[in-house]
Each structure stands twice: as structure tokens, then as C-alpha cells.
């Protein structure tokens, strides 16, 4: 995932998503300008450069691999195989996703 942004100051959920992607092995790169036009934003972007150690990344990868071994793959076909009441409840619950 390559991102080019002159003003890279992500909110916490975006930053966490990028960290998790990197821990999963995704090639995450952020391209910033060498000569910024807004010094404050440029300086703030550097606060996100804290690098997670490789040992920790391996531990997380091992944990996730174990979890995936115990997981079951699901698809849209699994939802279609459920009762109409369950499918209705899923759609009703979707209305609340902005606050969940």
C-alpha cells in the first residue's frame, strides 16, 4: 500500500490500520514531500514514524497464524443459507454500525 500525501497526519483508526497491514507483511510506504509548504503538518507527520520491532511483529504474525488455523472461512453463501429471520436481523444490525 503506497500512499503519497503532502499532508500525512492520519487519525488513530487509519494509523492503526496501516500498522496492522505492515505487521501482516503488506508493503506500506508513505511518500512525503522533501520541501513542505506547511511546516506544522510536515513536523506532525514525523510523529508517526515510530517503528514496531521485528521481534514483536513476528510474535503477532505467529499469534495470527494460530488463530487462522482455528478459524472457519465464511462467505456470502453462508449468509444466504441462513433463515430469513437471521438475514433480516443482520440487515437491521447494519443500521447501527456507525455507533458500534
C-alpha positions in Angstrom: 0.0 0.0 0.0 1.7 3.1 -1.2 0.5 6.5 -0.1 1.6 9.8 -1.5 0.4 12.8 0.6 1.8 16.2 1.2 -0.2 16.3 4.5 0.0 12.9 6.1 -1.5 13.2 9.6 -3.8 10.2 9.9 -6.4 9.8 12.5 -5.9 6.9 15.0 -8.0 4.3 13.2 -6.2 4.9 9.9 -2.8 4.8 11.6 -3.7 1.6 13.4 -4.9 0.0 10.1 -1.6 0.9 8.5 0.3 -0.6 11.4 -1.7 -3.8 11.2 -1.2 -4.0 7.5 2.5 -3.6 7.9 2.5 -6.3 10.6 0.7 -8.6 8.2 3.5 -8.1 5.7 1.9 -5.5 3.5 4.4 -3.2 1.9 3.3 0.1 3.5 5.1 3.2 2.2 4.3 6.8 2.8 5.7 9.4 0.3 6.1 12.9 1.8 7.5 16.0 0.0 11.1 16.9 0.7 10.1 20.6 0.9 6.8 21.2 2.7 4.6 24.2 2.3 3.1 23.8 5.8 5.8 23.2 8.4 3.4 22.3 11.2 1.8 19.5 9.2 5.2 18.3 8.0 6.5 18.1 11.5 3.4 16.4 12.8 3.7 13.7 10.1 7.1 12.7 11.6 5.4 11.7 14.9 4.0 8.6 13.1 7.4 7.2 12.2 7.7 5.0 15.4 8.8 1.6 14.1 7.4 -1.6 15.6 10.2 -4.0 16.3 10.7 -7.1 14.1 10.5 -9.5 17.2 7.1 -8.1 18.1 6.0 -8.3 14.5 7.0 -12.0 14.4 5.1 -12.7 17.6 2.0 -11.0 16.3 2.3 -13.0 13.0 2.6 -16.3 14.9 -0.4 -15.5 17.0 -2.5 -14.6 14.0 -1.4 -17.7 12.1 -2.5 -19.9 15.1 -5.8 -18.0 15.1 -6.3 -18.6 11.4 -5.7 -22.3 11.8 -8.6 -22.5 14.2 -10.8 -20.2 12.1 -13.5 -21.1 9.7 -13.8 -19.4 6.3 -17.2 -17.8 5.6 -18.7 -16.2 2.5 -21.9 -14.6 1.3 -23.2 -18.2 0.6 -23.1 -18.8 4.4 -25.5 -15.8 4.9 -27.8 -17.0 2.1 -28.0 -20.4 3.8 -29.4 -18.8 7.0 -33.0 -18.3 7.9 -34.9 -15.2 6.6 -35.1 -14.0 10.2 -31.3 -14.1 10.7 -30.8 -12.3 7.4 -33.3 -9.7 8.4 -31.6 -9.3 11.8 -28.2 -8.8 10.0 -29.7 -6.0 7.9 -31.3 -4.4 10.9 -28.0 -4.6 12.9 -26.2 -2.9 9.9 -28.2 0.3 10.7 -26.3 0.6 14.0 -22.8 0.1 12.5 -21.9 3.8 12.8 -22.1 3.6 16.6 -20.8 0.1 17.1 
